[in-house]
Amino acid sequence: MSLQEQVNKDIITAMKAKDEITLRSLRAVKAALLLAATAEGAKESIDDEQAIKIFQKLAKQRKESLDIFTQNGRAELAKTEQEELEVFERYLPKQMSEAEIKSELEGLIKQTGATSGADFGKVMPSAMKHFAGKAEGKVISAMLKTLLG
């Protein structure tokens, strides 16, 4: 079952269970998936890889909103964003730990032959491909800069 089909099935389940939080969150996902599917130049349907990218984008938006609402003392809005974020994270692949990222980055550095910070541009593209969906780009970039010195 594709991720898009799973979302549709879970919307029906949330409706039956009267789970407002899950329903609201999944409807936002469904809208984003439909927008992506009907975008100019889009393929016939959304594959799971594209759906995961959409989930990541929505989760990132919720995290940013959560930070802003928390800083400005808007607890009710922050709570809503947190609830939606938790629903999105159920569908995302498990994120890698920093130790796992570090060990795999060290392997990529050896593989590409990078030796200094000047070689950052050599390693980063392959690292982003390698960690797609498993780690945030910001974390990868910071760790890579640290490893390359």
C-alpha positions as CSV (number, residue, x, y, z in Angstrom):
1,M,0.0,0.0,0.0
2,S,1.4,3.4,-1.0
3,L,1.8,6.2,1.5
4,Q,-0.9,8.2,-0.2
5,E,-3.3,5.2,0.1
6,Q,-2.4,4.8,3.7
7,V,-3.2,8.5,4.4
8,N,-6.6,8.1,2.8
9,K,-7.3,5.0,4.8
10,D,-6.2,6.7,8.0
11,I,-8.4,9.7,7.3
12,I,-11.4,7.3,7.2
13,T,-10.2,5.7,10.4
14,A,-9.8,9.0,12.1
15,M,-13.3,10.1,11.0
16,K,-14.8,7.0,12.5
17,A,-12.9,7.4,15.7
18,K,-13.7,11.1,15.9
19,D,-10.0,11.8,16.3
20,E,-10.0,15.6,15.4
21,I,-6.2,16.0,15.7
22,T,-5.3,13.2,13.4
23,L,-8.0,14.1,11.0
24,R,-6.9,17.7,10.8
25,S,-3.3,16.7,10.3
26,L,-4.0,14.1,7.6
27,R,-6.3,16.4,5.7
28,A,-3.4,18.9,5.5
29,V,-1.2,16.1,4.2
30,K,-3.8,15.0,1.6
31,A,-4.1,18.6,0.4
32,A,-0.3,18.9,0.0
33,L,-0.2,15.6,-1.8
34,L,-3.0,16.7,-4.2
35,L,-1.2,20.0,-4.8
36,A,2.0,18.2,-5.7
37,A,0.1,15.7,-7.9
38,T,-1.7,18.5,-9.9
39,A,1.4,20.8,-10.1
40,E,2.5,21.7,-13.5
41,G,4.9,19.1,-14.9
42,A,4.0,16.5,-12.2
43,K,3.8,12.8,-12.9
44,E,0.6,10.9,-12.9
45,S,0.7,10.1,-9.2
46,I,2.9,10.7,-6.2
47,D,5.3,7.9,-5.3
48,D,6.3,7.2,-1.7
49,E,9.7,9.1,-2.0
50,Q,7.8,12.3,-3.0
51,A,5.2,11.7,-0.3
52,I,8.0,11.4,2.3
53,K,9.5,14.7,1.1
54,I,6.1,16.3,1.5
55,F,5.8,14.9,5.0
56,Q,9.2,16.2,5.8
57,K,8.4,19.6,4.5
58,L,5.2,19.8,6.5
59,A,7.0,18.5,9.6
60,K,9.7,21.2,9.2
61,Q,7.0,23.9,8.9
62,R,5.3,22.7,12.1
63,K,8.7,22.6,13.9
64,E,9.4,26.2,12.9
65,S,5.9,27.4,13.8
66,L,6.2,25.5,17.1
67,D,9.4,27.4,17.9
68,I,7.9,30.8,17.0
69,F,4.7,30.2,19.0
70,T,6.7,28.9,22.0
71,Q,9.0,32.0,21.9
72,N,6.0,34.3,21.8
73,G,4.1,32.6,24.6
74,R,1.3,31.3,22.4
75,A,0.8,28.0,24.2
76,E,-2.5,27.0,22.6
77,L,-1.1,27.4,19.0
78,A,2.1,25.7,20.0
79,K,0.1,22.7,21.3
80,T,-1.8,22.5,18.0
81,E,1.5,22.5,16.0
82,Q,3.0,19.9,18.3
83,E,0.0,17.6,17.9
84,E,0.2,17.9,14.1
85,L,3.9,17.3,14.1
86,E,3.5,14.1,16.1
87,V,1.0,12.8,13.5
88,F,3.4,13.6,10.7
89,E,6.3,11.9,12.4
90,R,4.3,8.6,12.5
91,Y,4.6,8.4,8.7
92,L,8.3,9.5,8.4
93,P,11.1,7.0,8.4
94,K,13.0,6.7,11.7
95,Q,15.6,9.5,11.9
96,M,19.2,8.3,12.4
97,S,21.1,9.1,15.6
98,E,24.0,11.5,15.6
99,A,26.5,8.6,16.2
100,E,25.1,6.7,13.2
101,I,25.3,9.9,11.0
102,K,28.9,10.6,12.1
103,S,30.1,7.0,11.4
104,E,28.5,7.0,7.9
105,L,29.8,10.5,7.2
106,E,33.3,9.4,8.0
107,G,32.9,6.5,5.5
108,L,31.7,9.0,2.8
109,I,34.6,11.3,3.5
110,K,37.0,8.4,3.0
111,Q,35.2,7.3,-0.1
112,T,35.3,10.8,-1.7
113,G,38.9,11.4,-0.5
114,A,38.0,14.7,1.2
115,T,40.7,16.0,3.5
116,S,39.7,19.6,4.5
117,G,36.9,22.1,4.7
118,A,37.5,23.0,1.0
119,D,36.3,19.6,0.0
120,F,32.9,20.2,1.7
121,G,31.3,20.6,-1.8
122,K,32.5,17.2,-2.9
123,V,31.0,15.3,0.1
124,M,27.7,17.2,0.8
125,P,25.8,16.1,-2.4
126,S,26.5,12.4,-1.9
127,A,25.8,12.8,1.8
128,M,22.4,14.3,1.1
129,K,21.5,11.5,-1.3
130,H,22.7,8.9,1.2
131,F,20.8,10.3,4.1
132,A,17.6,11.3,2.2
133,G,14.7,11.0,4.6
134,K,16.9,9.6,7.4
135,A,18.4,12.9,8.7
136,E,17.9,16.6,8.3
137,G,20.3,18.5,6.0
138,K,21.1,21.0,8.7
139,V,22.4,18.3,11.0
140,I,24.4,16.6,8.2
141,S,25.9,19.9,7.1
142,A,27.0,20.9,10.7
143,M,28.5,17.5,11.4
144,L,30.3,17.4,8.0
145,K,31.8,20.8,8.7
146,T,33.0,19.6,12.1
147,L,34.5,16.4,10.7
148,L,36.3,18.2,7.8
149,G,37.6,20.9,10.2
